[in-house]
Structures are given as C-alpha cells and as structure tokens.
Amino acid sequence: MEKQTIIIHSADNNNENQFQAKLGVYRMERSGNLRELNIWNRTIHPKMGTKDPLGEALTDYFIQLLKERGGRLLLTVGNASFVVQALNGKYSLNGKQLPRKRISYVLGKVLYKSVFEDDVTKLIMYSHDLIETPQEVTYVLENRMPYYFYRRATGRTEVRLNVVRVGDKECAIEIGDGVWGTMSFADIKSFCLAYDQRSNRTNKWSRISPAELYERTTGKSMDINSSDYKVLISFLEQNRTQKIVEERAKKLVMDIAKKYDNIEVLSKADTLTMLIKGRENYWRVEGNANNISSQLGRQNVRSYVLQDHEWQGPICIDNANTHSSLGDQLVARALPMMNDHILAKMISTVSSYAKESEVDNYTFDTVISYLESEGYEKVQSL
C-alpha cells in the first residue's frame, strides 16, 4: 500500500527544521477492498505558545483529517496499522470507543514516534499505553513533572521530577535521592495544572513547599530543620529544569549520531561539530559546546558544505525562533542535510554554496580523517 510523506516541522517553527513521516489513509469498503484517499494537507506546523506545541499540532492535524472522512478507515502510521470507525458521531480506534480528540492525540503521537521507530510491535504497544493513560500522565512520564518552590536565599527554583508508572492508576514520584512518593492519576492531573505557568487556576497542590510535597506523597512528616530536609533540597536543586535541559540536549545530539551511520560528532577546543553525509554533499554544522543547552538567537550554529576540497560557508540559515538550544539547532540542521537534494530547493542560500554534488568524491572516513588532521576529535559522549 502506498504511503504519503508528511512533513513535520520542529518546535522552533523553522522551515528547514523538519522530520518526514509516512501516512496512508484508506476507505474500507463493504466489498472488502481498500480505496486510497488523498491527503491534501501534508505539512504540520507546531502551535507555538502552547504547553506542547508539536503535540497539540499533531492532535489538531488528525482531528481535521478524521472530521473530513467518515465511515471505516484504515490508517497506516509508519509501519503500524489502525482502524478508525466513525458512526453517528461516535468514533472507535481498533474497536475501542474513544472521543475523536483522544484518537487524534494517539495517532499524532504514534506518527511522530514513527519518525524514529520502525518496529511495528513497539509502535502498537506505544499506542496501547497512550489509549489507557491520561494525557497529563503520558506527558510527565515522557518529560518529567514540573514543580517549583521558593527559598529566601535563591528565590524561585524550577525543577523536573522523575515519574514512573507503578499501577493501573498510580505513579511513583522521585522527590529525593532514593525517596519516592506516590500520586494517583487524578492528583497528577491536578498537580500539572497547578504548575502550568500558563494557567492561573489553583488547587490543593499549588505553591506547596518541598516539605509539604514530601509529606503528601509519602505520608510521613518532614522537619525543615533536619539534615534529611537539607538532603531533599540538595536533590531537588540537582534536578533543576536547566540542568535537565542540558542533559537532554546532549543526549539528543548523541542519540541522533548513534541512530544514523552518516552523522559523526566531533569537537575541537570549545567547538562542537556534527559532520553529515548527505545524498549529494558533506556538511558540517557547529557551535560553542559551552552553550549546548542555552536558549540562543537565530544564527548560533554555523553551517558549511564541502566543495572542491574546501569547506564553503558559513551558510546563512536562520532560526525562526530565538529560544531553541544549541543541541536542538544542531540536530535540526543535521536531519534535513541528510536529504540535501530537497534542502537545496527550499533554501536559496544553500544552493548558492552547494553548486556541485561531490559526495562520491570522498568516503565518510576520509572526510573524518581530514577533520582529525585539523585538530578535531571524535566525541563518544557529552
């Protein structure tokens, strides 16, 4: 069955920062035949200013897709298949009746995951977890749970708490070193609402101190003058949001390099570089390694293309958003550069530098050796 390519733009909303996913939509006719339906809108842009810009955009995409197509549909999302049925305003996904928005949320999450995951079993299991788990709980399981508290000496401290599912409707929350409390799904939903910076609503979880958080989730008391409390505060400060952003930015860069054989991470002094083998040319994207997680401006990474034995550039490629980290920007450049035959058609500044296809003139190892001779070293971990 034919699948159509869906372009998913990254959360910095820049045209060249995009992922490609495969989606097929078919009408399941009474005769047993499948009739392919055309997908008119094949581009997804993030909804900036929302809690989950890309997640909400993916959900809205499928809401509109299902709204325009009733009856019984077969959707192939990546390598996974789903049956969606709409009858008298009621919807079901693989036989389970759910609201259309919920089905759209599940399909959107699976579509994005299919960009990085080919295993059909893992995609189906992921969809089952999404169906059975409230969206707020899925969010904290994937992104940790936001929390902030105030101290006289340091002011507001924003942290992210590790969350693990431990029951059908319960999760464990890591609030200290080896110290875990528990929350029901309902409490997690309330907690997320209390610490959503875009919401003015308050509830029983709003503005609670670390000691109160400990007591409510463990059922034990906490003396704020005790050494245990000092250890608790130390643990929370080690899980500051900025520190976690830094760890994730590093992980993102290394994970992409491990996933693709045509990407290599190198460094030279304070410069972090991603070397990319595209379909037509070799590319180099780099920035200051000390800013791996910092929210930067429009052109904080430099892009070069190898032409006639020389690196040409830097090439002007703007970030539409000034709040993406260096790690995000490096990866956002690297992925489309692997498909540089498309990139050159989209961005005029790229085509003005990459005038000839030279990827067959060198092996990947030769280009790596060339950079190593200039003082670059391979990076195994960040």
C-alpha positions as CSV (number, residue, x, y, z in Angstrom):
1,M,0.0,0.0,0.0
2,E,1.2,3.4,-0.9
3,K,2.0,5.9,1.9
4,Q,2.3,9.6,1.6
5,T,5.0,11.7,3.1
6,I,4.0,14.1,5.9
7,I,6.4,16.9,6.8
8,I,6.5,17.7,10.5
9,H,8.2,20.9,11.4
10,S,10.2,21.1,14.6
11,A,9.1,23.2,17.6
12,D,11.3,26.1,16.6
13,N,8.9,26.5,13.6
14,N,11.7,26.9,11.0
15,N,11.0,25.7,7.5
16,E,14.2,23.8,7.2
17,N,14.0,22.1,10.5
18,Q,11.7,19.2,9.8
19,F,11.0,15.5,10.0
20,Q,9.4,13.2,7.5
21,A,6.8,10.6,8.4
22,K,4.8,8.1,6.4
23,L,1.0,8.1,6.5
24,G,-1.6,6.2,4.4
25,V,-5.4,6.6,4.6
26,Y,-7.8,4.1,3.0
27,R,-11.5,3.7,2.9
28,M,-12.5,0.2,3.9
29,E,-15.4,-0.6,1.5
30,R,-18.1,-3.2,2.1
31,S,-16.7,-5.3,-0.7
32,G,-13.6,-5.7,1.3
33,N,-11.5,-3.6,-1.0
34,L,-9.4,-0.6,0.2
35,R,-9.6,2.7,-1.6
36,E,-6.8,5.1,-1.1
37,L,-7.8,8.6,0.0
38,N,-5.6,11.6,-0.9
39,I,-4.2,13.6,2.0
40,W,-4.4,17.3,0.9
41,N,-2.6,18.7,3.9
42,R,0.8,17.1,4.2
43,T,2.5,19.7,6.4
44,I,2.3,20.0,10.2
45,H,3.5,23.2,12.0
46,P,3.8,23.4,15.8
47,K,1.2,25.5,17.7
48,M,3.6,28.0,19.4
49,G,2.7,29.3,22.8
50,T,1.1,26.1,23.9
51,K,2.3,23.7,26.6
52,D,3.2,21.1,24.0
53,P,3.4,22.9,20.6
54,L,4.2,19.9,18.4
55,G,1.9,17.5,20.3
56,E,-1.1,19.8,20.0
57,A,-0.4,20.4,16.3
58,L,-0.3,16.7,15.7
59,T,-3.6,16.2,17.5
60,D,-5.3,19.0,15.6
61,Y,-4.0,17.5,12.3
62,F,-5.7,14.2,12.9
63,I,-8.9,15.9,14.2
64,Q,-9.2,17.7,10.9
65,L,-8.3,14.6,8.9
66,L,-10.9,12.4,10.6
67,K,-13.5,15.2,10.5
68,E,-13.3,15.2,6.7
69,R,-13.6,11.5,6.4
70,G,-16.3,9.4,7.9
71,G,-17.1,5.7,7.7
72,R,-14.5,3.0,8.3
73,L,-10.9,3.9,7.7
74,L,-7.6,2.1,7.7
75,L,-4.6,4.3,8.6
76,T,-1.1,3.2,8.2
77,V,1.1,5.3,10.5
78,G,4.7,4.4,9.9
79,N,4.7,0.6,9.9
80,A,1.7,0.3,12.2
81,S,-1.9,0.0,11.1
82,F,-5.0,1.3,12.8
83,V,-8.8,1.0,12.1
84,V,-10.8,4.1,12.8
85,Q,-14.6,4.0,12.5
86,A,-17.0,6.9,12.6
87,L,-20.7,6.1,13.0
88,N,-23.4,8.5,14.1
89,G,-20.9,11.0,15.6
90,K,-19.1,8.2,17.6
91,Y,-15.6,7.1,17.0
92,S,-13.6,4.0,17.7
93,L,-9.9,3.1,17.4
94,N,-9.2,-0.6,16.7
95,G,-12.6,-1.4,18.1
96,K,-12.3,0.7,21.3
97,Q,-14.8,3.6,21.5
98,L,-13.0,6.9,22.2
99,P,-13.6,10.6,21.6
100,R,-12.3,11.9,18.3
101,K,-9.8,14.2,20.0
102,R,-8.4,11.3,22.0
103,I,-8.0,9.1,18.9
104,S,-6.3,12.1,17.2
105,Y,-3.9,12.5,20.1
106,V,-2.9,8.8,19.9
107,L,-2.4,8.8,16.2
108,G,-0.4,12.1,16.3
109,K,1.9,10.7,19.0
110,V,2.4,7.5,17.1
111,L,3.1,9.4,13.8
112,Y,5.8,11.4,15.5
113,K,7.3,8.3,17.1
114,S,7.4,6.5,13.8
115,V,10.0,9.1,12.6
116,F,12.5,7.4,15.0
117,E,11.0,3.9,15.5
118,D,10.4,1.3,12.7
119,D,9.4,-1.6,14.9
120,V,5.7,-2.2,14.4
121,T,5.3,-4.0,17.7
122,K,6.8,-1.1,19.7
123,L,4.6,1.3,17.8
124,I,1.4,-0.7,18.6
125,M,2.4,-1.1,22.3
126,Y,3.0,2.6,22.5
127,S,-0.4,3.3,21.1
128,H,-2.0,1.0,23.7
129,D,-0.2,2.9,26.5
130,L,-1.4,6.2,25.1
131,I,-5.0,4.9,25.0
132,E,-5.0,3.7,28.6
133,T,-3.1,6.6,30.1
134,P,-4.4,10.2,30.6
135,Q,-2.6,12.7,28.5
136,E,-1.2,14.6,31.5
137,V,0.3,11.3,32.9
138,T,1.9,10.5,29.5
139,Y,3.4,14.0,29.4
140,V,5.1,13.6,32.8
141,L,6.3,10.1,32.0
142,E,8.0,11.4,28.9
143,N,9.0,14.9,30.1
144,R,9.2,14.6,33.9
145,M,6.8,16.5,36.2
146,P,7.2,20.3,36.5
147,Y,7.5,21.7,40.0
148,Y,8.9,24.9,41.5
149,F,9.5,26.1,45.0
150,Y,10.8,29.3,46.7
151,R,13.7,29.8,49.1
152,R,14.7,33.1,50.7
153,A,18.3,32.9,49.5
154,T,17.8,31.7,46.0
155,G,14.2,32.7,45.1
156,R,12.3,30.5,42.7
157,T,13.8,27.2,41.7
158,E,12.2,25.3,38.8
159,V,12.8,21.5,38.8
160,R,11.6,18.4,36.9
161,L,10.7,15.3,38.9
162,N,11.2,11.8,37.6
163,V,7.9,9.8,37.3
164,V,7.4,6.0,36.9
165,R,4.2,4.2,36.5
166,V,3.6,1.7,39.2
167,G,0.0,0.7,38.9
168,D,-3.1,0.9,36.7
169,K,-3.9,4.4,38.0
170,E,-0.9,5.3,40.1
171,C,2.7,6.7,39.6
172,A,5.7,7.0,41.8
173,I,7.4,10.4,42.0
174,E,11.1,10.7,42.9
175,I,11.3,13.6,45.3
176,G,14.6,12.8,46.9
177,D,17.7,10.6,46.5
178,G,16.2,7.2,46.6
179,V,13.0,8.7,48.1
180,W,9.8,8.0,46.2
181,G,6.3,9.2,46.9
182,T,3.1,8.2,45.1
183,M,0.3,10.0,43.2
184,S,-2.9,8.9,41.6
185,F,-3.5,9.8,38.0
186,A,-6.1,12.3,39.2
187,D,-3.6,14.0,41.5
188,I,-1.0,14.2,38.7
189,K,-3.6,16.0,36.5
190,S,-4.2,18.5,39.3
191,F,-0.5,18.9,40.0
192,C,0.3,19.6,36.4
193,L,-2.5,22.2,36.3
194,A,-1.1,23.9,39.5
195,Y,2.4,24.2,38.0
196,D,1.4,25.1,34.4
197,Q,2.8,28.6,34.0
198,R,0.1,29.4,31.5
199,S,-2.7,28.7,34.0
200,N,-4.0,30.9,36.8
201,R,-6.1,28.2,38.4
202,T,-5.1,27.0,41.8
203,N,-5.8,23.8,43.7
204,K,-4.5,21.8,46.7
205,W,-1.1,21.3,45.1
206,S,-0.5,25.0,44.3
207,R,2.6,26.6,45.9
208,I,3.4,23.8,48.3
209,S,6.8,23.6,49.9
210,P,9.2,20.7,49.4
211,A,8.4,19.6,52.9
212,E,4.7,19.6,52.1
213,L,5.3,17.7,48.8
214,Y,7.2,15.1,50.8
215,E,4.5,14.7,53.4
216,R,1.6,14.5,50.9
217,T,3.3,11.9,48.6
218,T,4.9,9.7,51.3
219,G,2.5,10.1,54.2
220,K,5.5,10.9,56.5
221,S,6.4,14.2,58.3
222,M,9.5,16.2,57.4
223,D,11.3,18.5,59.9
224,I,12.6,21.5,57.8
225,N,15.5,21.9,60.3
226,S,16.7,18.3,59.9
227,S,19.6,17.0,57.8
228,D,17.1,15.0,55.8
229,Y,15.5,18.2,54.6
230,K,18.8,19.6,53.5
231,V,19.4,16.4,51.5
232,L,16.0,16.7,50.0
233,I,16.6,20.3,48.9
234,S,20.0,19.4,47.5
235,F,18.4,16.6,45.4
236,L,15.8,19.0,44.0
237,E,18.4,21.6,43.1
238,Q,20.3,18.9,41.2
239,N,17.2,18.3,39.2
240,R,16.8,21.9,38.1
241,T,15.0,22.4,34.8
242,Q,18.0,24.0,33.2
243,K,20.3,21.0,34.2
244,I,17.8,18.6,32.7
245,V,17.6,20.6,29.5
246,E,21.3,20.4,29.2
247,E,21.3,16.6,29.7
248,R,18.6,16.2,27.2
249,A,20.4,18.4,24.6
250,K,23.5,16.3,25.0
251,K,21.5,13.1,24.7
252,L,19.7,14.3,21.6
253,V,22.9,15.1,19.8
254,M,24.5,11.7,20.7
255,D,21.3,9.7,20.0
256,I,21.0,11.1,16.5
257,A,24.6,10.3,15.8
258,K,24.2,6.7,17.0
259,K,21.0,6.3,15.0
260,Y,22.4,7.4,11.7
261,D,25.7,6.0,10.2
262,N,26.1,9.1,8.2
263,I,26.4,11.5,11.2
264,E,29.5,11.9,13.3
265,V,30.0,14.2,16.3
266,L,33.4,15.8,16.7
267,S,34.9,18.6,18.8
268,K,37.8,21.0,18.7
269,A,38.5,23.1,21.8
270,D,35.1,24.7,22.6
271,T,33.6,23.9,19.2
272,L,31.1,21.1,18.9
273,T,30.6,19.8,15.3
274,M,28.2,17.4,13.6
275,L,29.5,16.0,10.3
276,I,26.7,14.9,8.0
277,K,26.9,12.9,4.8
278,G,24.0,13.9,2.6
279,R,22.8,12.4,-0.7
280,E,24.8,15.0,-2.6
281,N,27.4,16.5,-0.3
282,Y,29.2,16.5,3.0
283,W,28.1,19.1,5.6
284,R,29.5,20.5,8.8
285,V,27.3,22.2,11.5
286,E,29.0,23.6,14.6
287,G,28.6,25.8,17.6
288,N,30.0,26.6,21.0
289,A,30.0,23.4,23.1
290,N,29.5,25.5,26.3
291,N,26.1,26.6,25.0
292,I,24.7,23.1,24.4
293,S,21.5,23.8,26.3
294,S,21.3,27.6,26.3
295,Q,18.4,29.3,24.6
296,L,20.1,31.1,21.7
297,G,19.4,33.5,18.9
298,R,18.8,33.0,15.2
299,Q,22.2,32.1,14.0
300,N,24.2,30.4,16.8
301,V,25.2,27.5,14.7
302,R,27.4,27.7,11.6
303,S,26.8,25.5,8.5
304,Y,29.4,24.6,5.9
305,V,29.4,22.4,2.8
306,L,32.4,20.6,1.3
307,Q,33.1,21.8,-2.2
308,D,36.3,21.2,-4.3
309,H,38.3,20.1,-1.2
310,E,37.3,23.2,0.8
311,W,34.6,24.0,3.4
312,Q,32.4,26.7,1.9
313,G,30.4,28.9,4.3
314,P,29.2,29.8,6.8
315,I,25.8,29.5,5.1
316,C,23.1,31.8,6.4
317,I,20.2,29.6,7.7
318,D,18.1,31.5,10.2
319,N,16.2,30.0,13.1
320,A,12.7,31.4,13.1
321,N,12.6,31.1,16.9
322,T,15.2,32.6,19.2
323,H,14.6,30.1,22.1
324,S,15.9,26.8,20.8
325,S,19.1,25.4,22.4
326,L,22.3,24.7,20.5
327,G,21.6,21.0,20.8
328,D,18.2,21.5,19.1
329,Q,19.7,23.7,16.4
330,L,22.5,21.2,15.6
331,V,20.1,18.3,15.2
332,A,17.5,20.5,13.3
333,R,20.2,21.3,10.7
334,A,21.7,17.8,10.6
335,L,18.5,15.9,9.7
336,P,17.5,17.9,6.6
337,M,21.1,17.9,5.4
338,M,20.9,14.2,5.1
339,N,18.3,14.9,2.4
340,D,20.2,17.8,0.9
341,H,18.8,17.3,-2.6
342,I,15.5,18.6,-1.1
343,L,17.1,21.2,1.2
344,A,18.8,23.0,-1.7
345,K,15.5,23.5,-3.4
346,M,13.9,25.0,-0.3
347,I,16.7,27.4,0.8
348,S,18.4,29.6,-1.8
349,T,21.4,30.3,0.3
350,V,22.1,26.6,0.4
351,S,22.0,26.1,-3.3
352,S,24.3,29.1,-3.8
353,Y,27.1,27.3,-1.9
354,A,26.3,23.6,-2.8
355,K,26.8,24.0,-6.5
356,E,28.1,20.5,-7.3
357,S,27.3,17.1,-6.0
358,E,30.6,15.8,-4.5
359,V,29.5,13.1,-2.1
360,D,31.0,10.4,-4.4
361,N,34.4,12.1,-4.4
362,Y,35.2,11.1,-0.8
363,T,34.4,8.4,1.7
364,F,32.9,9.3,5.0
365,D,36.0,8.1,6.8
366,T,38.2,10.2,4.5
367,V,36.3,13.4,5.5
368,I,36.5,12.4,9.2
369,S,40.3,11.9,8.8
370,Y,40.5,15.3,7.1
371,L,38.9,17.0,10.1
372,E,41.0,15.0,12.6
373,S,44.1,16.3,10.8
374,E,42.9,19.8,11.6
375,G,42.6,19.0,15.3
376,Y,39.1,17.7,15.6
377,E,38.4,14.6,17.7
378,K,35.6,12.1,17.7
379,V,33.1,12.5,20.6
380,Q,31.9,9.3,22.2
381,S,29.8,11.1,24.9
382,L,28.9,14.6,26.1
